[in-house]
Amino acid sequence: MLATKKIRRWKLILFAAVSILLGGVALVTVVVEHEADYALQSLGGNGEPKALILYHPSRDAHFTDDLSVALAQGLMAAGYSVDRATMTGVTPDQPQGYRLLVVVSNTFFWTPDLPTQNYLKRARLDRVPTVGVIAGAGSTDRSRQLLERALTSTGATLIGMHAFWTARPNDANRLTEPNREVALQLARQLGFTAGTGALAALLPAAIP
């Protein structure tokens, strides 16, 4: 009888712990993956070709926010004028007037964030040169693959995929430097390389 009561008590404790854990996961999901308000802003640049960075804001570490700015700096150095927009239910599915797109997504539970997934399901990026960027703590292989697949399904001309991390070293040869700063520097380089490469290859603009 006593043993049965102990078993029941431990079952109740286990059930309560699992319920709390699942509740915490659900709460985090609601907070970090909740769709942001639509916002389109100019980040600068005086070049004639225009680039657009599409992203979902990171509500915890603000990592995608900082990455998008670093990418924009690289693109501006390559000669682009750069806009940035959030991915929402009202974001245009065919952004007009851009020669290059960069899509920046967070990783949550080994997948791209929900606003990115939802936007790319309806986006029509036919032939637009596009770079995919996935951000996460360190385990991003699966989310990177899913982002690449989603971008391909839009009809975009995928010219690059890259991952940046907050915990996993972004450069094994620069372990003494702040990892986040290394990521931002590499993002600036990626923006410059992708921008100059797209222009040098004379990739056609999907929308004149």
C-alpha angles and dihedrals in degrees: 000000000000091000090052091053091050091051091050091049092051090047090053091048091049092047091050092049092049091047091052091048093049091045090052092050091049092049093049090048092052093049102043098034098042109123114256124226114272111263131171117190139168114240093188142255133139101224123122096231112075128215128195126207113203115196147154112233116245107232096191111041098005086227098143089047092056093041091053091053092048091049089050091052090054092047092049090051087053091055105267134130105226133210127183127208136178119239108242141140091277099043107120111261090216108038108210128229102011126128094191136028131197119194115199120191136177122230116236120171091350094303136091112270117275098248089056093048093047094048095048091051089068102026119113106200095162110185094339110143104245137185120203120211124186122193127198148130094273114294101083105132095105095042090049091054091048092048091050091050092048093049091049090052090059091061093246120154098244109212100169148359125202139170128210126192140204097201107019112073112263091204121023089205094057103053094136092060124081104274095220092053090050089053092051093048091050090048090055089051090049091052092050094045094046092046097049092041093053092050094044092051090051090227108189118254110242090213118031 
